[in-house]
């Protein structure tokens, strides 16, 4: 396999990288994201249907399609972060990081000594990266990207401390949970003006700290806004939304069908 420019190098070069987002544990779906031209694809183990076997196969399918490989780990599962790194993830995203201590534990789980505590066994990761295990070891600490999710008022209050963690490569904003926390549970408003202002502040502070800012976007206008704010890893496009929206559109294009069938699901 020919070695390509790493995701880490792209993110640090200043050019924004768009990632598709996959909830559905089906390797062909993430491969289709990649073949459609997405630079990166993210496998979601927190809210998606992926278990370890599904995530392992998805990372291989993403590589087959020619895109960069990202995974969001389950909540507080740093052991899974290390396993996914061994399976070839180029970037790990950890949800609900609210303190410096949590950021340190996560980041060290995917870095080799002396920077971290990761155990050596990157045979699949080396294969997908087009390297020998020895070559992979030499660059893994600088090339594997660790992003801590900022999703709460507590995390915002601790942002400077989180960004001070030398082993951590950056942060990733979850605007839905962030807006829920900022409203004290009153509602979810990921696209609201107040949320956007907080996102811009996080991007600015992250850049000033010399780290990588990422964010989850729910429409194309928010992607453009995120780029202007300085975000470098930006989510746009979710598999479950694609299928849901396409199914509704397909039915709406056919005249004369009943609007609802007995037993049909109306929500998801």
N, C-alpha and C positions, 0 to 999 in steps of 0.2 A: 504493500500500500504506500502511495506517495504521501509524504508528510506535508500538511497544509498549514497555512498561517493559523495560529491558535486563537481560540475565542478570547483568551486573556489579552493577547497582543492587539486584537481588534478593539476591544473595549477600552484599552489604555491609550489607543491611538487617537481617540477623540471622535471616531465615527460611530454614530448610534447603530445598534444591532437590534433588529426586530425579531421577536420570538413568537412562534405559534404556541398555543397552550392546549395540552391534551388531558382531558378527564377520563377518556374511555380507553380501557386496557385492550387495545387491538393494534398490533404492530403495523398493519397496513395503513392505519390512519396516520400515524406519525411519519411513516415513509412518504405518504402522499403530501403531507405538509412540506417535507423536504424537497420532493421532486417538483412541487409547485413553485419553488424558489425561495421559501423561507430560509433566511440565513441560519436560524436556530429553532429548535423545538424543545419545549419544556414538558416533562412528564410530572403530573401532579399526584403525589402519594398522600397529601393531606386531605383534600376534598374529593379527589378522583377515585376511580375504581381499581387503581393499581396496587398489587401486592409486589413482593420482591421479584418473583419470577416474571411478572408482566413488565415491570420496569426494566429488568435485565434485557428482555427481548426487544423492548421498545428502543433502548439505547442503541442496540445493534441495528435496528431498522432505520433509525435516524442517520446513523453513519452510512448505511447502504444508500440512502437517499442523498447524501452529500451535505448534510447540515450539521451544525454544532449541537452538542448533547447537553441538556440541562435537566436537573431534577429538583423538585421541591420535596423535601423529606417530611415524614409525619412529625407531628408536634413532639418536641423534646426527644427525638430519636437520633442521637449523634452516632450510635452504633450503625444505624442504617446509612447515615451519610458516608461513613467509611466504606461500607459494602458497595454502595453505588459508585463511589470513586474507583474502587477496584473493578467495577463492571464497565467503566469507561465514561462516566459523567465528567464533563469538562467544567461544570459549574454546579454548585449545590446551594440551594436556597433554603434557609431555616425559618419557619414561621414563628411569630410571636416571641421575638427576642426583646426582652424588656430591661436588661441590665448588662453591665460590663462583664460580669461573671458568666452569664449565659452566652454572651458573644465569644468569650475566651474558650469556653468548653466546646462550643460548636466548631470554631475555626481550628483549634488544635486537633480535633478529631480527624481532619482531612489533610493535615500537614505532617510531613515526616520529621523526625528528630534532626536537628535540635530545635526546630521551630514548633513542632507539635508532637503528637503521640500516635500517629497512624502506624499501624502494623504493615509490614511489607508483604505484598502479594498481588501486584498489579498486572497479572498476566493478560487478562482480557483488556484492560485499559491500555496497555502497551500495544496490543494488536490493533485496536481501533484507532490508535494514534499513529500507527505506522512506525513503531519504535521497538527496540529490544527493551526488556525490563530494566537493564542497566541504563540505557539512554533515557527512559522514562523517569527513573529515579533522579537523574541529574537536574531535571527541569520541573519536576512535579510541584514543588513548593511555590514556584513563581507562576506556573501555568494553570494550576487548578484554582478556580475562583470560588471564594466563599462569600456569600451575601446574606446578611442578617435582615430579616423582615422587620420593618418599623410599622406597627399597626395599632398603637395605643398611645394614650396620653402619657402613660408610664414610660414608654419607649422614647417619646419626644423629650420628656424631662431628663432622660439618661442619654440622649443622643451624643453629646460631646464625649461622655465616657465610653460609649460603644465605639465611636469613631477613633478613639485613642488606642484601641486594641491593635497592636502591630501585626498580629497574625491574620486579622480580618481584612478582606479585600474590598468590601463595600457594603452597601445596604440596598434593600429592595422594598419599596413602599407598597403596602396593600391598602388602597384608598377606601375600600368598602368597610373593612374592619376599623380602619382609622377614623372614618366618619362616624361609625357607630360608637366608638369610644369617646370621641370628642363631643358627641351629642348626649353623652351619659345614657346611652341606650334608647334614645328617643326615635332614632331612625337611621337608615343607611342612605348616604348621599355622596357617592364616590365622585360624581361629576360637578358637585357644587363649588361655588366660588370660595367658600371658606376652606374646603379641602384642598383646592388648587393652590391657595396661598401657603398652606402648610407644606404641600409637596414641593413648591418652589424653594421654600426655606431649607428643606431637607436636602434637595439637590445641591443648593449653594454650599451648605455646610460640608456636605460630603466631598464636593470638588475641592474646597479649601483644605480639607484634610488629606488630599491626594489619593482619594479612594473612588470607587466606581459606584455611581448612583443608578438604581434601576426602579422601574415602576410598572404597575399593572394598569393598562388602559382598556376602556370598554368601547371606544369608537375612534374613528379616524381623526376627528377633530382633537380629541385628547392626545393622540399620538403626536400631532403637530405641536400642541401646547407643551408636551413633555420634552420634545426636542429643543424647543425654545428655552425651556427651563434648565436644560443642561443634562437631562437623563441620558444614559448611554445604553442600558438594556431596557427594552420597552416591549411589553406584551401587547399583541394585537391579533385577535382571531382565536376563538375557542371551539374545539371540535363539537361539543354538545350543542352549542348555539348554532353552528353551521347546519347541523342535521335538523334541529328543531325548526329553524327558520325556513330551510329549504323544503321540508315536509309540508309546512303550512302554506308556503307559496305554491307548491305543486298542486295541492288540493284546491286552492283558491282559483287556479287557472282553469279548472274543469267545471263547466256549468252543469247545474241540475243535480249535483250530489247533495245529500242531506248534510246539514251543518254539524250534526253531532250523531254519533252512533252509540247504542247502548254499551256501557262498560268502557267507553273511551276515556283515556286520561286527559284531563283538562289542565293539569299543572305538572311540573317536574321539579 
